């Protein structure tokens, strides 16, 4: 009976996102915004209900459309539990983002086309949802490309700003490089099928075991390139800190909370489901790239002064944490430890879900701040907690979650990630023990730096006194924006409380895939929480009691102090009377000590200009200006030579486009002669 609901829910999802795209033809701006909100909520509700139906029952969904591209197998839709897990992620974030967009899109009216924004926004949501239900190569690749193109147009919404155009071009180049890699991966996968086509995932899955080990390795590396570039994995992350800040904030929330996760989905679908896992070096490579992504992301987030750029680099960090867990899962699977592999993969996917909640809340909070102040520069903010209390509360909840502070969801998933590495740390093989010990160290260092990063993000942005007129005159955002932020912020403690059922759902989605246990191992819950491998325990009761004791003790101490006479006065300001914004910590000043520690990584360019009263009196300084710029070395070392090479080739080939018809005819004749000589030669 439940299976009968699957198809209507699928078409409800499609119809909802089509309504959002129908904003393109709405007669008024208000109807455009209403179409986006209603369509996003309806489509998200349909997708979420469909995903839950598949995850929690034996229902399934399969749709075979006419074979438009018969040679490639036509269109095929099938939703299994792994796809349903990611469909739930897309749909769950689409609902609060759709509510938020009602009010947020108003700030673009009169400056940019909100109708075109609505059309591409609906297409973006639909394409992400269809990626999770694609059941053959052509459906997957077409939906993947639609996701890239629609999000590109959203990134370049502010097309009159050169930074937005540059960000869009970087994103388009990286995502299409990834698409080419995925096309090659599917081509190699299909080469092993009996009939040579192998377009459906079922056919690819059955024939993958017949492929030579070299071909399987090439497929994995191509999938890692294609999916890793979409996920923002180092060193393919260079588009992400450009595109996320440039896009409208509700789009940034979707890209960071959902779209990059589909890169992880593609990697799991190809590497784990279709290929069935591989040798130990697959997992080793993923762990190394995950550690590099986590540390690189958090280090650049720490020194970012642009609030949305900080959040974008933080996404690179959290993708790295997820890849650490996925890599450990691949490694344990290759070593014949399926229970340990299940724990590591479950921890990775739990963190992926938690990240969607708190990063969505953080990006929507950042959008609210930009909406109210007109700036993303943390150095120009401050004092927002009194002017925008609800936005500040949401930013605080997201910051505490992403910093892995108890009792919120980020703490739970990062704790489980730590524990999932312990079976490898205790391994008798020195290479495995050493690798996973380094992984634990990377997790620990990343966690500490993330806490410092979000102390800066919240403290410098919301506390003290305003440092610009925009911050001084800030106002709270409209109700729909607050509602969208509140839903995602509320999900942080709720997901922490619902850790056990969430993990049960995740392990159910993974059960039976690539040799993982068909009966998912369970966490044992009582006074203590024990992992399936028995390597670690945690007592939620004890943690809760400690937290209650700390809060209660702090309250009691403050009440006792309050009984004594209290003298109110200004904070001491080095002998100056009154406080000034120039006396506060800025974003740059806060990060300066750690920037010096990691100076060899950042390699900043410092520029100091000193103005003196008279040239003959150099010690009487009139003014001093200090500016520091950090250019990520990935771009300088890896990408700038490629870009310069492409520009040189383009300049050379531009000479061929002379505008002369005679020259073009000559080119055609030359090519025909070459082809004729080649044919005759054979």
N, C-alpha and C positions, 0 to 999 in steps of 0.2 A: 504493500500500500504506500509506503513511504517513497518508493522509487518513482511512483506516478507524479510526485510533486517536483521532481528534479527538473524536468523539461520546462514547466511553467516558470519556475524560479530563474532558470537560465534566461528565458526570454524577457522576464521582468528586469533582470540586470541589463540586458542589451537595450531594452526600451528606455530604461531610466537614463543611461548614458547618452542615448540618442536624443532624449529630451534636452539634456544639457547642451549638446551640440546644436540643437534647434534654436538656441539663442541667436544664431547667425541671422535668422530671418524674423526675429521679433521686432515689432514696430517701435517699442520704446525701450529706453535704457533700463528702466525698472523691471520690465518683463524679461529682459536679457538676464539680469541678475537673479530673478526668481526662477527662470528656467534652469540656470546652473545649479541653484540650491536644491530645487525639487528633484531635478534629474540625478544629481549626485547622491542625495539621500535615498531616493527610490532605487537607483542602481546599486548603491552600496548595501542597502537592506536585502535586495534580491540575491546579490552575490554572497553576502554573509550567511543568509539562510541556506543557500545551496551548499556552501562549504561546510556548514555545521551538519547538514543532512548527510553528506558523504562521510564526514569524519566520525560521526557518532552512530551511524547506522550502516547497514549493508547496501544502502542505495548506491547507484552509479549513474553516470550520464554519458551517453555516446550519441553523437550526431554525425551522420555521413551526408555531406552536401554533394551536389553534382560535381563531378570531376572537371572543374574548370581547367585545371592544368593536369590532364590525365597522365602525362609522362612522369610527373612527380608525385602522383598518387592522389591528387585532388585535395579538398578540404576535409579534415577529420578532427572532430572534437571528442575528447574523452577525459573525464575528470576522475582521477584516482585520489587517494588520501594525501599523497605528497603534494600534488597540485592544489588540492583543497586547502591545505595548510597555508599556502601562499595566497590563494584567492581570498581566504579569510583576512589575511593581513591587508591586502589591497582594499577590500571592501570596508573593513573596520576603520581605516584611516580616511577613506573617501567621505564618510558621513560627516565627521566634525569639520573637515576641510571645506565641504560644500556649504555648511552653515556659515562658516567664517567668511566665505567668498561673497555672501550677500552684501555685507557692508564694505568689505575690503576693496572689492572691484570698483566701488564708487569713486575712489581716489584716482582712478585711471580715466574716468569719463571726461570727455572733452579734450583729452591729450592723446589718447590712443584708442584703437578700435576694440571696445569691449565685446562687440559681436564676434569678431575673429578670435578673441581670447576665449569666449564661450565655446566656439566650435572646436578649437584645438584642445581645450580642456576636456570636453566630453570624449573626444577621440583618444586623448591620452589615457583617461581612466578605462575606456573600453579596451584599448590595445593591451594595457597591463593585465587586465583580467583575462583576456583571450590567450595571452602567453601561457598562463597557468593551466589552460584546458586544451592546448594544442597537443595533438596526438600523432602528428607526422611532421616531417622536416619542412615541407612547404608552408604549412599553417604556422609553425613556430617561427620560421624566418620572416614571413610576411608580417606577422603581428609584432615581432621584434623590431622590424624596420618602421612600421607605423608608430610604435612607441617612441622611436628615436626622432622621427620627423616631426611628430606632433609636439614633443617636448622641446625640440629645437625652436619652433615658432614661439613657444611660450617663453623660452629663455631670452629671445630677442624682442620681447614685447616693447621695451623702451628702445626702439630701433634708431632713435636720434642720438643715442649715447654711444660713443665709439667703444667704450668698455663692454657694453652689452653685445655689440656686434662681434667684437673679438672673442668674447666668451662663447657666443653661439658657434662661431667658426671652429674654435678649438674643440668644442663638444661634438660638432658634426664630423670633424675629421677623425677624432678618436673612436666615436661610436661606429663609423663606417669601416674603419680599420678592423674593429672587433667583429662587425658583420661579415667581412670577407673571411676572417679566420673561422667563424662558425660555419659558413658555407663550405669551406674546405673540410672542416671536421665532419660534417654530415655527408659530404661526398665520399670521404674515406670510409665512414661507417657503412654507407650503402654498398660499397664495393665488395663487401663480404657476403652479401645475400645471394641466394641461389639464382635468382632471376636478374640480378644486377641492379634492381631498382631499390628495394629495401626502404621505401619512403616512410612507412609507418613505424612508430616506436616499437611496436610488438615485433616487427620483422627485424629491426635493428638490434633489439635486445637478444633475440634468438641467434642471430648470426655473429654477434660481437665476439663470442668465444672462439670462433674459427679464424679470426684475424691473427696475423703474425704479431709477435710482441713489439716489433718496431713500428708497425702500423698503429697499434693500440697506444703506444707512447706518443706518436705524432698526433693522434686524435686528442689525447689528454692535453698536450701542450697547446694545441690550437684552441680547444675549449677553454683552457685557462686564460689564453690571450683574449679571446672573444668575450668571455663572461667576466674576467678580471677587469677589463677596461670599463665595462658597464658598472661594475661594483665599486670602482674607485680604488682598486688595489695598486699599491706601489709596485712598479714605477709608472703605471698607466693612469695615475690619479690626477694628472696635471689639469684636466678639464674641470674637475669638480670644484676646487676653490674659486674658479672663475664663474662657472655657470650658476651655482647655487646662490651667490649674492646677487647676480644680475637678474635672475628670474623674480617675478612677483612672489611675495612671501608664502602665499598659500600653495603655489607651485613648488617653491623650494621645499616646503614641508613634505609634499608628495614625493619629490625626487629623492630626498634624503631618507625619509621614513619607509618608502616602499620601492621606488624604482631601482635603487642600487641593490636591494635585496633580491631582485629578480636575476641579478648576476650570480648570486649565490645559488638561486634555484636552478639556473642553467647548468652550473658546475655540478650540482648534485644530480640533476637529471641525466647529464651525459656521463660524468665520471663514475657515479655510483650506481644509478639505475640501469643505464644502457650498457656501459662497459663492465659493470659489476665489480668495480674497484681494480686495484692494480698492485704493482710491487711497492716495496717500502719507500722507494725514493719519491713516489708521488706524494705521500704524506709528509715526508721530510721537506720537500720543496714548498708545500703549502704552509708548513709551520714556519719556515724561514721567511717566506713572503708575508705571512701574517704578522710575525714579530716586527719586520721592517715597516709594514704599514701602520701598525699600532704605535710604534715609537715615533716614526716620522710624523704621523698625523697629530699626535698630542704635542710634540715639540713645536710644530708650526702653529698649532692652535694657541699655544701658550703666549706667543709673541704677536699674534694678530691683533690689530687695533680696530678692524672692521668686525662688528658683532656677527654678521652673517658669514663672513669669511672664517671667523673662529669656529662657528658651528659646522661649517663645511669641512674644515680640517678635522674636526672632532668626528665627523662621519667616517673619514678615512681611518681614524684610530679604531672606531668600533667595528668597521668592516675587518680590520686586522684582527681584532679579538675573535670575531666569528670565524675567520679563516684559521686561527690557531686551533679552535675546537674541531673544525672540519678536517684539518690536517691530521690532528691526533686521531680522529675517527678513522681516516684512511689508513694511517700507520698501524693502529691496533688491528684493523681488519686484515691487513697483509700479514700480521704476525700471528693470526689465528686466535685473537682475543675478542670475540664478538660482543661480549657483555661490556668490556671496557670501551669498545668502539661505539656501542649504542649510547653509553653514558656521555662520551665526548661529543657526539653528534647532537644528542638531545640538549646538552648544555649550550652548544653553539646556536641551535635554533631557538632555545629559550631566550638567549641574549638578543638574538635577532628580533624576536617579537617585542621584548622589553624596549629595545632601542627604537623601534617604530613608535612606541607610545611616548617616551620622554623626548626623543628628538623632534617628533611632530609638535609636541607642546612647546619646545624651545624655539622652533622656527616660527610658529604662530605668535609667540610672545615677542620675538624680535620684530616681526611684521607689525605688531601693535605699537611697539616703540617707534619704529620708523614712521608709521602712520601719524603718531602724535607729535613727534619732534622734528621729522624731516631729515634725520641723519642716522647713519649706521656707525659713526665713529664713536667708539667708547670713550675716547678722550673728551668728547663734547657733551657727554651725558652726566648722570649723577642726580641724586635726590628724587628719583622717580617713585620711590616707595610711598611717598606721601601724596603724590599727584596721580599715580596710576597704581593703586594698591592691589587691584585684582590681577593686572598684568604682572606686577612684581611677584605676587604670590605664585602665579603659574611658572614664572621664570625660576623662582626659588625651588619649587617642586621638581621641575625638570633638572635643575642644576644638582640638587641632592641625589636624584636618581642616577644621573650620568656619572656622578662622582662616586657611586657605589656606596652610599651611606645607608645604614639600616634605619628604618625597617622597609625601605622602598625596593622596587623590583630590580634595579640595577645591582644592588648588593647581592641578591639571591642568585642571579645568573652568573655574576663574576665569581662568587664563592663556588658555585658548581663547576665553573670552568677550571678553577684552581684544583678542585678535587679530582676532576676527570684526568688530570695529568699524572696523578700519583701512581697509578699502576705502571706507567712508563718510567717514572723516577726510581721506582723500586725494582726495575728490570735488572736481570743478571747480565744483560748485554751492555757493555760500557757505552757504546755509541748511542743506543736508545736512551739510556739513563742520562747521559750528558746532554743530548738534544732536548729532552723534555725538561731537564733542570734549567737549561737556558730559557725554555719557553715559560716556565714558572717565573724566572727572573724578569723576563720581558713583561709578563702580566703585572708583576708587583710594581715595577718602575712606571709602567703606563698608568696604573691606578693612582700612584702618588702624584704624578704630573697632572693627571686629569682633575684631581681634587684642587690643585693649585690653580689650574686653568679656570675652573668654574667658581672658585672664590673670587677671582678677578672678574669674570663675566657678570656675576650678580653684584658683588660688592661695589665695584667701580661704577657700574651702570645705575644701580638703584639707591645706594646709600650716600651719605654726606650731603653736600649742597650742589645745586646745578652749576655746570661749568659753561653753559651757553644759553642764549635767550630761548632757543627751541626747547631745551630741557626745563627751563624755568616756567614756561607757559604750556607745558605738556598737559594733556587732558586724557581721561580714561576713554577707552575705545567703546564703540557701540555694542549693544547687547548681543547681536549674532556673533560678533567676533569673540566676545567673552565666553559665549556658550561653546563655541568650537574649541577654544583653549581649555576650558574647564573640563570638557569630556576627555581630552587626552591627558590632562594633568590628573584627573581622578582615576584614570586607568593605571597610573603608576602604583599607588598603594593597593588597588584592587588586584592587579596582576601579582603583586607580592603575596597577597592573601590566597590567591588562587593558583599558587605554584604547583601544587600536587595535581589537580585536574588538568592544568596546562601541560605539565610534563607527561601525563598519561596520554593526552591527545597527541603530543609530539611523537612519543615512542610508538603509538599505534600507527601513525603515518609512516614511520620508518620500518616497522616490523616486517620482516621477510624480504627486505630489499637487499640484494647483493650479499646474502649470507648473514645478515643481521638476525637476531633471534626473532622467530615468528611469534613467540609469546614475549611481549615486551617486559623486561625486568622492571620491577617497581621499587620506588623509594619506600623504605620502612619508616612509618611515622608513629611516634608515640611521644614520650617525653623528649626523645632525641630523633633527629632525622638522619638516617643511615643510607649511604649510597649503595647501589646494587653490588659493587665490587667489595664492599665491606672495608674500604680503605679509609673512609672518613665519616665522622658524625658531627652533627651540629644540633644544639638544643634551642629550638625557637622559643621555648618557654623561658629558658635562662636568659636569652638575648632580650626578650620582652621585659623580663623582670629587671634586668640591669638598666634598660632604657627608662622604665617607669621610675626606678630608684633615682637615676640621675636627674630626671626632670623634676621629680618631687623634692629631692634634696636641694636643687638649685632654687626652687620656689620658696622653700623654707628659709634658706640662707638670705635670700633677697627680702623676705618679710621681716626677718630679724634685723637686717641692716636698716630697713625703712623705719624702724622704731626710733632710731637715733636721729638727732638733729641733722638735717640735710641742708647744705649750702649750695645754691645753684649759681654757676658762673660759666664764663666762656672757657673752652678748652685752651690750655696753655699754648701760645703761638710764638714761642721764642721772643717774648717781650713785647710783641705787637698786640694792640688792643683790637678785638674783633677778628672774625674769621673771613678768609678770602678763598675763592675757588682755586687760586694759585697755590694754596698751601696743601691741597689734597694730593693723594696718590692718583696718578693717571694710569691708564692701561700700560703705557710704555714704561713708566717708572716701576710699576708693580713687577713686570716681567724682567726688568734689567738684571737683577742678580743671577737668575737662571739663564738668561741670554748669554751672560759672560761665561757661565759654566760650560755651555754647549757652543761656545764661540766658533770652534773649528767646524761644526756642522753648519751653522747659520752663515758664517763669513759675511757679516754685515758691511755695508759701505757707509762710513760716517763722514759727515760734512759739517764742520764748525766754522762759523763766520763771526769774527769779533770786530765790533766798531769802537773806535777810540775817539776821545775828545779832540786831540790834535796828534798828528803823526809823531811829533817830537815827544809826546807824553804817552807811551804805549801802555803804561800801568793804570791810566785813568780810563776805565772802560765805560763806554756809553751804552752799548748794547751787545748782546751775544745771542746767536742763533745756532741751534744744534739740530741736525736732522740725520736720522739713520734709516737706511733702506736695506731690506733683506730680499734678495732674489733667490728663490729656491734653486739649489744646484742641480736638481733633476732637469729642470728646464734648460739651464745653461749648458750642461754637459751632454744630455741625451737628445734634446729636441731642437735646440737652436741650430746645430749643424745640419740636421735634416731639413728644417725650414729654409735655411739659407741655400741648401743644395736644390731644393724644389724651386725656389725663386730664380736661381741661376738657369735651371733647365727651362723654366717658363719664359724667361727673358730671351733665351736662345730660340725657342720654338715660336715665340711671337713674331720673329722675323719672317717665318714662313707664311704668316697671314698678311700678305702684302696688299690684298684688295684687287689684285689683277686676275681677271678671268683667264687670261692666257697662262699665267703661272699655275692656276688650279688645274687647268686641262693638262698641263705638262706633268703635274703630280700624278694625275690619274693614269696617264700613258706610262709613266715610269713604273708605277705599281703593277699595271697590267703586264708590262714586259717582264718584270721580276717574277710574277706568278706564272707566266707562260714558260719562262726558262725553268722554273722549279718543277712544273708539271712534265715538261719534256724530259727533264733529267731523270724523273722517276718512271 
